[in-house]
Structures are given as C-alpha cells and as structure tokens.
Amino acid sequence: MTAENTDKNTAHVSLVENGSARENRNHKGGGIKFFEGTALPEPQLRYEAYRLVSPEQLREDCQVWRPEETLEAAEILFTKSRVNVVGGPQSGKGTILFGLSDICDIYGWGYVFIDGHYQDTDTDTVVAAIAHAEERNVPIFFDSFDYLFAGSRKVRSIRKDLQRERTQAIVEALGGATVPIATTSHNEQWAERFIDLDLKSLFTEQLARYPDYAIPVTFRSRESVVKFLSDHGIPSRFISFITEMDGDDRVLNTLIHRYGDWAVIERVLRAVQTYPVLKELVRGNDLPRELDRGRREEFWPLVSDALSAVSDENYTQTVSEIAHIILEAEVKGDFLTFLR
C-alpha cells in the first residue's frame, strides 16, 4: 500500500487484495502474531482512509459480523489513537478487534496482535512485540487486555508475586507507544468478580488514555443479523422467520397467548437480535448437557417445525418452545463465563 498527499483534504490509498496480511502472518508464539504490511500513513490520511470503508464492505467482503460496531470503534481509534472495546462474555469483543484489523488488511497496513489470555508469555517478549510495532509504525491489537489485572485464580495463571511487575512493564511499554492501540476488556460485572481492582487502580492514569467503546448488545442492523446467521449455515427461510418475528402477527399472537406480558414478549424479540444469544443458538457451547438448552441441533428443528406446522395447536406449542429457548439463551449469557 502506498499513500500520497497530493491534496491535503483527500486520502489517496491503493487497495490490496483482502486477506493478504493474514496470509503473511508470522506466528511468534505465546499469543503474539505479526501481520506483515506497510507502515501506517500519517494520522490524517489514515483517518480519511478508514472513513472510506463501508459497513457493507466489511460485512460482505471481509466477513465481519458486526461491521457497524467496528466502524464506531474505529472512529475512536483513529481520532484518539486508542480505544478499549468493552463488553460482557460472548458479546463480540474479539469480533470488533477482528474488524479493526480487517480495516488495516484492506489497505495493506501491518499490525501486531497480542492475546492477553497468554499470561505466561515472557514479559520481555510482550514488550519486544510492542517495540516492534512502534518501530514499524503499525497498530497494536491487544485482546483480553484486562487479564493483566486478573485477581481470581479462575482466570489468573501467572503467580501473583510476579504479576505486578509484569503488568507494570507492559502497561508502561504501551504507554510509551505512539501507534494506535486497540484493547478489549470485559464489562464491570466480570471485572468485579475476576479483576484485582487494587492492582488496576495503580494504573488509573495510564488506563485513562483508552476511551471505552461499549459494545451494544443488539446488532446495529438486520442485514448484519442475516449475514451472521447465513455464515453459520442457517437456511434462508429459517433466517426470515427469526428476523421477522417482531412483525409476524401469528408469532406475536402466540407469544401473547403464551406469556400475557408484553415486557416478556419484548425480551424475546430483543434477545433474538442480540449477538450473545444468536451466537449461542448457532454454535452451542461446552457446558454440561443439562445446562445446554439452546444448542443449534435443538433450536433450528423447532423453527422448521413452526414453518411447517398445520394446526394452530402445534404452531403455538412450537413457537412457545422457541421463545423459551431464546430466553434461556439470554439468561445463560449473563453467567456463561462463570460456569466454564
């Protein structure tokens, strides 16, 4: 990718074939990957370049499932040079980070990816990766950044007596970097249970440099819901049923008969437009079977039954079961991480 500034008000960029950066990925181990590409252009040019990317391009060409949300986070990243993507378990934090890296991939910009789950990765290795990004003038994507402050043994693998030294070295290395940095962190509910808040408080000033982008639980567009479901192999007629529930009189009448409470009905209709719930319905999880209602092999046959139901009785029973599984999937999202 090359960039020329022949007009101060226009970004001139040449595109590269999507996916080329990932094909040139170098695995360095310990959750660190270097994606080859050119250095970033100057801030104004990179900002103008990102604004040329559309949700449709990210959704259709790059397979990004939350393209609108990615561009909202990118707005912060490319104006503030920092962003912290915050969300609950299964909310799509990694999806947003993937989308941000895909913007770089579109323009052939290199980047460095650091996976915070690898807490045993040597401190010097992580610091060297940050220095490498700074030297090459490419952005850093630091997933699960809040694992640096993990307090619970459920999520902390590093010895506590080494954690503060390691965390300080990495946070300070990031603080000295001038390249754009995108991090992901869990929401407040998760932090209260798993984060050492006293340790985190030691870095309040440094962390204040990272503006939060709170992921909305619902998809920003119906088109993105359709793309997400179709990419997971869901037949188009099933997708139509799910995405049109809120306007289907037969569905609504069934839910009114089943629940008699419009607040509950709104929960069902909203839940089926949310990323964590749909992720659960298309993928399932590794929970014990007795806790695992809502897996795709149970849910989608019910949708098929609803579409083919002849009698009102069968239709009512099937749609009621569909709504029940949707609500269970919604509740499960609130404590999924705690059970794993």
C-alpha positions in Angstrom: 0.0 0.0 0.0 1.2 3.5 -0.8 -0.1 6.8 0.3 0.4 10.1 -1.3 -0.7 13.5 -0.1 -1.4 15.4 -3.3 -4.4 17.0 -1.8 -4.4 17.8 1.9 -8.2 17.2 2.1 -8.2 13.8 0.4 -6.7 10.4 1.3 -5.1 8.7 -1.6 -4.6 5.0 -1.0 -4.2 1.9 -3.2 -6.0 -1.2 -2.0 -4.6 -4.6 -1.8 -6.3 -8.0 -2.1 -8.3 -8.6 1.1 -6.6 -11.3 3.2 -3.1 -10.6 2.1 -1.9 -9.5 5.6 -3.3 -12.7 7.1 -1.5 -14.8 4.5 1.7 -13.1 5.6 1.1 -13.7 9.3 4.1 -14.7 11.4 3.4 -16.7 14.5 5.8 -15.8 17.3 4.2 -18.0 19.9 2.7 -17.0 23.3 -0.3 -15.4 21.7 1.7 -12.9 19.7 1.3 -12.6 15.9 2.9 -10.2 13.5 1.0 -9.4 10.4 3.2 -8.1 7.6 2.3 -5.0 5.7 3.3 -1.4 5.2 3.6 1.3 7.9 0.6 3.5 8.7 0.2 6.7 6.7 0.1 10.0 8.7 -2.8 10.3 11.1 -5.0 12.5 8.8 -4.6 10.1 5.9 -5.3 7.0 8.0 -8.4 8.7 9.4 -9.7 9.6 5.9 -8.8 6.2 4.6 -10.8 4.4 7.3 -13.8 6.6 6.6 -13.9 5.2 3.0 -14.7 1.7 4.4 -18.4 0.9 4.5 -20.3 -1.5 6.7 -21.3 -3.4 3.5 -17.6 -3.8 2.6 -16.7 -5.2 6.0 -19.9 -7.4 6.1 -19.8 -8.8 2.6 -16.1 -8.8 1.6 -14.4 -9.3 4.9 -16.9 -11.5 6.7 -17.1 -9.1 9.7 -20.3 -9.9 11.6 -20.5 -6.6 13.5 -19.4 -4.1 10.8 -21.4 -1.1 12.1 -20.0 -1.5 15.6 -16.5 -2.0 14.1 -16.7 1.4 12.4 -18.0 3.0 15.6 -14.9 1.7 17.5 -12.7 2.7 14.6 -13.9 6.3 14.8 -12.5 6.4 18.4 -9.3 4.5 17.4 -8.4 6.7 14.5 -9.3 10.0 16.2 -7.9 9.3 19.7 -5.2 6.7 18.7 -6.6 4.5 21.5 -9.8 2.5 22.1 -10.8 0.0 24.7 -13.6 -2.3 23.5 -15.7 -3.2 26.5 -18.4 -5.9 26.6 -19.7 -8.9 28.5 -18.9 -12.5 27.8 -19.8 -13.6 24.3 -20.6 -10.0 23.3 -18.3 -9.8 20.3 -15.2 -8.1 21.6 -12.9 -10.3 19.5 -15.2 -9.7 16.5 -14.7 -6.0 16.8 -10.9 -6.4 17.1 -11.0 -8.7 14.0 -13.0 -6.0 12.2 -10.5 -3.3 13.1 -7.6 -5.5 11.9 -9.5 -6.1 8.7 -9.6 -2.3 8.0 -5.8 -2.5 8.2 -5.9 -5.5 5.9 -7.9 -3.7 3.3 -5.2 -1.1 3.0 -2.2 -3.4 3.4 -1.2 -1.9 6.7 0.7 -4.3 9.0 -0.3 -4.8 12.6 0.6 -6.7 15.8 -1.8 -8.9 17.6 -1.3 -9.8 21.3 -3.6 -12.3 23.1 -3.9 -11.4 26.8 -5.0 -14.9 27.7 -1.4 -16.0 27.4 -0.4 -14.7 30.8 2.7 -16.9 31.0 4.3 -15.3 27.9 7.6 -13.8 29.0 7.3 -10.1 29.8 10.3 -9.2 27.6 8.6 -11.0 24.7 5.4 -8.9 25.0 7.4 -5.7 25.5 9.5 -6.5 22.4 6.4 -7.0 20.3 5.1 -3.6 21.4 8.5 -2.1 20.4 8.4 -4.0 17.1 5.0 -2.3 16.3 6.4 1.1 17.3 9.5 0.6 15.1 7.4 -0.4 12.1 4.7 2.2 12.8 1.8 -0.3 12.8 -1.1 -0.6 15.2 -1.4 -3.0 18.1 -4.4 -5.1 18.9 -4.3 -6.4 22.5 -7.2 -8.8 23.1 -8.3 -9.5 26.7 -6.1 -6.7 28.0 -7.8 -6.8 31.4 -6.2 -10.2 32.1 -3.1 -8.1 33.0 -5.1 -7.3 36.2 -6.6 -10.7 36.8 -7.2 -11.4 40.5 -9.1 -14.6 40.6 -7.3 -17.9 40.1 -10.1 -18.9 37.8 -8.6 -16.6 35.1 -5.1 -15.8 36.5 -2.4 -18.3 35.6 0.7 -16.2 36.5 2.0 -16.1 40.1 0.7 -13.1 41.9 4.1 -12.1 43.1 5.2 -11.7 39.5 2.0 -10.2 38.2 2.5 -6.6 39.3 6.0 -6.3 37.8 4.8 -7.9 34.5 1.7 -5.7 34.3 3.7 -2.5 35.1 6.3 -3.3 32.4 3.6 -4.0 29.7 1.4 -1.1 30.6 4.3 1.3 30.5 5.5 -0.1 27.2 2.1 0.5 25.7 2.0 4.0 27.3 5.3 4.9 25.5 4.0 3.8 22.1 2.7 6.4 19.6 1.0 3.9 17.3 -2.8 3.3 17.5 -3.7 0.7 20.1 -7.0 -1.2 20.4 -7.6 -3.3 23.5 -10.6 -5.4 24.7 -11.9 -5.7 28.3 -14.8 -7.4 29.9 -17.6 -5.5 31.5 -18.0 -4.3 35.1 -19.8 -7.4 36.2 -17.0 -9.6 35.1 -14.3 -7.3 36.5 -15.9 -7.2 39.9 -15.6 -11.0 40.1 -12.3 -11.6 38.4 -10.1 -8.4 38.4 -7.8 -7.3 41.2 -9.2 -3.8 41.4 -6.4 -2.7 43.8 -3.8 -3.6 41.2 -5.8 -2.0 38.4 -6.1 1.2 40.4 -2.3 1.6 40.3 -2.6 2.3 36.6 -5.6 4.6 36.6 -3.7 7.4 34.9 -2.3 5.2 32.1 -5.7 3.5 31.5 -7.5 6.8 31.2 -5.8 7.2 27.8 -8.0 4.4 26.4 -11.5 5.7 25.7 -14.1 3.0 26.1 -16.3 1.7 23.3 -19.2 -0.2 25.0 -20.5 -2.8 22.6 -24.3 -2.6 22.1 -25.8 -6.0 22.9 -28.1 -5.8 19.8 -26.9 -5.8 16.2 -26.9 -2.4 14.6 -28.7 -3.7 11.5 -30.9 -6.6 10.4 -28.5 -7.1 7.4 -25.8 -8.0 9.9 -28.1 -10.5 11.7 -28.8 -12.1 8.3 -25.1 -12.3 7.5 -24.2 -13.8 10.8 -26.8 -16.5 10.5 -26.1 -17.3 6.9 -22.4 -17.6 7.6 -23.2 -20.2 10.2 -25.2 -22.3 7.6 -28.7 -21.4 8.7 -31.2 -21.8 5.8 -32.6 -18.5 4.4 -36.2 -19.5 5.3 -35.2 -20.0 9.0 -33.4 -16.7 8.9 -36.5 -15.0 7.6 -38.6 -16.4 10.4 -36.1 -15.2 13.1 -35.6 -11.7 11.7 -39.3 -11.1 11.0 -40.7 -12.4 14.3 -41.3 -8.8 15.5 -43.6 -8.2 12.5 -45.3 -11.6 12.3 -48.9 -11.4 13.7 -49.1 -15.2 14.1 -45.9 -15.2 16.2 -47.0 -12.2 18.2 -50.4 -13.6 18.9 -48.8 -16.9 20.1 -46.4 -15.1 22.4 -49.3 -13.0 23.8 -51.2 -16.2 24.5 -48.2 -17.9 26.0 -46.9 -15.1 28.3 -49.7 -12.5 28.5 -47.0 -10.0 29.5 -45.7 -7.6 26.8 -42.5 -7.0 28.7 -41.6 -10.7 28.4 -42.5 -10.6 24.7 -40.2 -7.6 24.1 -37.5 -9.6 25.9 -37.9 -12.4 23.4 -37.9 -10.2 20.4 -34.9 -8.2 21.6 -33.0 -11.2 22.6 -33.2 -12.8 19.2 -31.5 -9.7 17.8 -28.5 -9.8 20.1 -25.1 -11.2 19.4 -24.6 -13.4 22.5 -28.0 -15.1 22.1 -27.6 -15.7 18.3 -24.0 -16.9 18.9 -25.4 -19.4 21.4 -28.1 -20.6 19.1 -25.8 -21.2 16.1 -22.8 -22.6 18.0 -23.8 -24.1 21.3 -21.1 -24.5 23.9 -19.2 -27.0 26.0 -21.4 -26.7 29.1 -22.9 -29.9 30.7 -25.8 -31.2 28.8 -28.4 -30.4 31.5 -27.4 -26.7 31.2 -27.2 -26.7 27.5 -30.6 -25.8 26.2 -30.5 -23.7 23.1 -27.9 -25.6 21.0 -28.4 -25.5 17.3 -29.4 -29.1 17.0 -32.4 -28.4 19.3 -33.4 -25.0 18.3 -33.4 -24.9 14.5 -35.5 -28.1 14.1 -38.1 -26.3 16.1 -38.0 -23.4 13.7 -38.5 -25.9 10.9 -41.5 -27.4 12.7 -43.0 -23.9 13.2 -42.7 -23.2 9.5 -44.4 -26.5 8.5 -47.0 -26.6 11.3 -50.5 -27.1 10.0 -52.6 -26.9 13.2 -52.7 -23.9 15.4 -52.1 -26.1 18.4 -48.8 -27.5 17.0 -47.7 -24.0 15.9 -48.5 -22.5 19.4 -46.6 -25.2 21.2 -43.6 -25.0 18.9 -43.3 -21.2 18.9 -43.7 -21.2 22.7 -40.7 -23.6 22.9 -38.7 -21.5 20.6 -39.3 -18.4 22.8 -38.4 -20.4 25.9 -35.1 -21.4 24.4 -34.4 -17.9 23.3 -35.0 -16.6 26.9 -32.8 -19.4 28.3 -30.0 -18.4 25.9 -30.3 -14.8 27.1 -30.0 -15.7 30.7 -27.1 -18.1 30.0 -25.2 -15.2 28.5 -25.1 -13.5 31.9 -23.3 -16.3 33.6 -21.7 -18.3 30.8 -18.1 -17.4 31.7 -18.7 -18.2 35.4 -19.7 -21.8 34.6 -16.9 -22.6 32.3 
